[in-house]
Amino acid sequence: MATNRETLTAPEQLPTGALHRLPSARLNKPSGRPDTVAVGVIVWLASELMFFGALFAAYFWTRSITNEAAAPGQPTMWDTNSAHLDVTFAAINTAILVLSSVTCQLAANAAEAGRVTNFSLNPLKWGMREGFIITAFLGSVFVAGQVWEYFTLFNEGFVISTNQYWSLFFLATGFHGLHVLGGVVAFWFVLARSYMTRTHTHEQTVGAHVVSYYWHFVDVIWILLFGVLYFLR
């Protein structure tokens, strides 16, 4: 397995079962220009940032309006409803998602080094597959935790149509949960691709990196949501 991403070349002999020789453009990093896939993903994430920014703006605007409408000396809608959130459970779920960002970056670093697989008790020596499998597992645990929280709130009678507070809570956390689920699917796509190919290419390294960009973005958005939804009354 090659470890230098700048010096990979297509093999002279075709691997058994191969239909054609891998072109060098897929093996090597293009010189003098950034990867178009990475640039495209960064631009797309910028649009996603604006989407979540709109959700935050709606949350703060609605909170301001409802707080002003509350009678003097009486608890606001935000005070009354946010008291039903399980902050401890959400904090544990947040810690799981933050930890997944660490394992994701370890996997991306392994992909850059050409280390596709390497099971080790030392996480710093993991291969890309080990890192992404652990990350996908942690992301799935986070989604399962969010679903559990939803069912707990549903049993208490709180749904998206209850009032403005719960509408914004379920919209913000629901859209974020869908993004996390999409990230988990992307990890399995990258993993499946690594199992289907005989040579780890620069193209696969870029795929691992752009998925890590997306996952770090999702983690940062959740940290902001966690602070706003669970602590800002």
LUMKE-228634 format. One line per field, with one value per residue (C-alpha): x, y, z; residue in one letter. Coordinates in steps of 0.1 Angstrom, whole numbers, padded with zeros to 4 digits. Layout:
% residues N
x <- [X, ...] .
y <- [Y, ...] .
z <- [Z, ...] .
res <- [A, ...] .
% end
This chain:
% residues 233
x <- [0000, 0014, 0018, 0029, 0000, 0022, 0041, 0014, 0014, -0008, 0006, 0021, 0001, -0036, -0048, -0067, -0103, -0096, -0113, -0087, -0057, -0063, -0056, -0030, -0055, -0074, -0042, -0024, -0032, -0036, -0007, -0013, -0050, -0074, -0096, -0129, -0148, -0134, -0141, -0177, -0184, -0171, -0194, -0223, -0215, -0216, -0252, -0260, -0246, -0271, -0299, -0291, -0285, -0321, -0333, -0313, -0327, -0363, -0356, -0343, -0369, -0398, -0383, -0380, -0416, -0431, -0410, -0423, -0459, -0455, -0472, -0448, -0435, -0449, -0427, -0423, -0431, -0394, -0391, -0420, -0413, -0375, -0378, -0391, -0358, -0334, -0301, -0280, -0291, -0286, -0251, -0241, -0255, -0235, -0203, -0209, -0212, -0180, -0161, -0172, -0155, -0122, -0125, -0136, -0104, -0083, -0098, -0092, -0056, -0052, -0066, -0042, -0013, -0026, -0034, -0067, -0070, -0050, -0067, -0049, -0056, -0039, -0065, -0037, -0027, -0061, -0067, -0094, -0119, -0116, -0120, -0150, -0167, -0164, -0176, -0206, -0214, -0212, -0233, -0260, -0260, -0265, -0294, -0309, -0306, -0324, -0352, -0355, -0357, -0384, -0405, -0401, -0414, -0442, -0453, -0454, -0477, -0452, -0453, -0443, -0478, -0480, -0467, -0440, -0413, -0418, -0422, -0388, -0372, -0384, -0376, -0340, -0331, -0350, -0332, -0299, -0307, -0314, -0280, -0263, -0281, -0269, -0233, -0236, -0248, -0218, -0194, -0208, -0205, -0168, -0162, -0180, -0159, -0127, -0137, -0146, -0113, -0078, -0058, -0063, -0063, -0061, -0097, -0107, -0086, -0105, -0137, -0126, -0117, -0149, -0170, -0149, -0155, -0193, -0191, -0172, -0197, -0226, -0209, -0203, -0239, -0251, -0228, -0244, -0279, -0272, -0261, -0291, -0319, -0309, -0294, -0308, -0341] .
y <- [0000, 0033, 0060, 0090, 0106, 0127, 0098, 0072, 0059, 0035, -0001, -0015, -0048, -0047, -0062, -0095, -0087, -0051, -0037, -0009, 0008, 0035, 0070, 0090, 0118, 0097, 0086, 0119, 0153, 0179, 0204, 0242, 0241, 0230, 0200, 0209, 0185, 0200, 0236, 0226, 0210, 0241, 0264, 0241, 0242, 0279, 0277, 0253, 0278, 0304, 0279, 0273, 0310, 0316, 0290, 0308, 0342, 0328, 0314, 0346, 0368, 0345, 0344, 0381, 0386, 0360, 0373, 0409, 0396, 0378, 0395, 0413, 0389, 0359, 0331, 0334, 0307, 0299, 0295, 0272, 0249, 0247, 0233, 0201, 0195, 0169, 0189, 0160, 0136, 0161, 0169, 0132, 0130, 0161, 0146, 0116, 0138, 0158, 0126, 0114, 0145, 0134, 0099, 0114, 0135, 0105, 0087, 0116, 0118, 0081, 0085, 0113, 0090, 0061, 0040, 0024, -0002, -0008, -0022, -0009, -0002, 0032, 0054, 0074, 0044, 0035, 0032, 0052, 0023, 0019, 0056, 0060, 0029, 0042, 0076, 0062, 0042, 0073, 0093, 0066, 0066, 0104, 0100, 0073, 0095, 0123, 0100, 0088, 0124, 0131, 0101, 0113, 0147, 0133, 0112, 0144, 0160, 0182, 0181, 0205, 0221, 0227, 0263, 0285, 0272, 0235, 0243, 0259, 0233, 0204, 0222, 0231, 0197, 0178, 0194, 0189, 0152, 0147, 0162, 0138, 0109, 0121, 0122, 0086, 0075, 0093, 0075, 0041, 0052, 0061, 0028, 0008, 0025, 0016, -0021, -0021, -0008, -0024, 0008, 0038, 0068, 0105, 0107, 0085, 0107, 0138, 0119, 0112, 0148, 0163, 0140, 0151, 0188, 0181, 0162, 0189, 0215, 0194, 0191, 0228, 0236, 0212, 0228, 0261, 0246, 0228, 0261, 0281, 0255, 0240, 0270, 0302, 0309] .
z <- [0000, -0010, 0017, -0004, -0020, -0043, -0059, -0067, -0102, -0121, -0120, -0151, -0148, -0144, -0111, -0114, -0124, -0133, -0163, -0170, -0155, -0130, -0145, -0127, -0123, -0098, -0080, -0076, -0062, -0090, -0089, -0089, -0081, -0053, -0056, -0071, -0049, -0017, -0030, -0039, -0005, 0013, -0008, -0001, 0036, 0034, 0021, 0050, 0074, 0061, 0065, 0101, 0106, 0095, 0121, 0149, 0138, 0139, 0174, 0188, 0172, 0184, 0219, 0221, 0210, 0234, 0263, 0257, 0257, 0291, 0320, 0344, 0371, 0353, 0338, 0301, 0275, 0273, 0310, 0313, 0284, 0286, 0321, 0305, 0287, 0301, 0301, 0316, 0289, 0262, 0275, 0274, 0238, 0229, 0244, 0221, 0190, 0200, 0205, 0170, 0156, 0171, 0156, 0123, 0121, 0130, 0100, 0077, 0088, 0082, 0047, 0040, 0051, 0029, 0060, 0049, 0077, 0108, 0139, 0170, 0206, 0200, 0182, 0167, 0147, 0134, 0097, 0078, 0081, 0118, 0124, 0102, 0115, 0151, 0139, 0122, 0153, 0175, 0151, 0151, 0190, 0189, 0165, 0187, 0217, 0199, 0189, 0226, 0237, 0211, 0223, 0259, 0250, 0230, 0260, 0280, 0254, 0237, 0199, 0171, 0171, 0209, 0208, 0192, 0215, 0206, 0169, 0168, 0191, 0169, 0136, 0147, 0163, 0136, 0107, 0125, 0132, 0094, 0087, 0112, 0096, 0062, 0076, 0088, 0054, 0038, 0061, 0050, 0014, 0018, 0037, 0010, -0017, 0002, 0003, -0034, -0047, -0047, -0046, -0022, -0045, -0039, -0050, -0020, 0003, -0009, -0003, 0033, 0039, 0025, 0047, 0077, 0068, 0068, 0101, 0119, 0105, 0119, 0153, 0156, 0147, 0174, 0200, 0192, 0192, 0225, 0242, 0228, 0233, 0266, 0285, 0270, 0288] .
res <- [M, A, T, N, R, E, T, L, T, A, P, E, Q, L, P, T, G, A, L, H, R, L, P, S, A, R, L, N, K, P, S, G, R, P, D, T, V, A, V, G, V, I, V, W, L, A, S, E, L, M, F, F, G, A, L, F, A, A, Y, F, W, T, R, S, I, T, N, E, A, A, A, P, G, Q, P, T, M, W, D, T, N, S, A, H, L, D, V, T, F, A, A, I, N, T, A, I, L, V, L, S, S, V, T, C, Q, L, A, A, N, A, A, E, A, G, R, V, T, N, F, S, L, N, P, L, K, W, G, M, R, E, G, F, I, I, T, A, F, L, G, S, V, F, V, A, G, Q, V, W, E, Y, F, T, L, F, N, E, G, F, V, I, S, T, N, Q, Y, W, S, L, F, F, L, A, T, G, F, H, G, L, H, V, L, G, G, V, V, A, F, W, F, V, L, A, R, S, Y, M, T, R, T, H, T, H, E, Q, T, V, G, A, H, V, V, S, Y, Y, W, H, F, V, D, V, I, W, I, L, L, F, G, V, L, Y, F, L, R] .
% end
